[in-house]
Each structure stands twice: as C-alpha cells, then as structure tokens.
Amino acid sequence: MMMTEPKPTTVGEMLTLEFLEPLELTQSALARQMGTAPRLVNELCNNKRALTAETAIMLATVL
C-alpha cells in the first residue's frame, strides 16, 4: 500500500482559515489595516501571489 503525503497548507488557506474567518475580517478590511490595495490580499487568499518578506511583515504587524 502506497502512502501519500498530504498537501502542504497554502498561504491563502492559512490566511483565510486561521485569521480572516475567526477574526471576522473581510479581505478589504485587512487590506485597509495593512495600508495596501485589496487586490494584494485577494490574490494572497486565492494563492495567485507569493508571500514576500515585506507582505509578511505587514501581516505580522496587523495580525
């Protein structure tokens, strides 16, 4: 029997499931608090953008 490795958790899944939903934050509200465009947060949540060091620092400051 072959064992398969589970898929790693993506940045978008972690951001949405661990922060936005429990804190009842919208993507727009998070973007406003970060001082960035809502598109950045949306692309992170939908795994269409990689997390940069600069964005990680902004997220850490807000969350």
Secondary structure, DSSP 8 states (H G I E B T S, - for coil): ----------HHHHIIIIIIHHHT--HHHHHHHHTS-HHHHHHHHTT-S---HHHHHHHHHH-
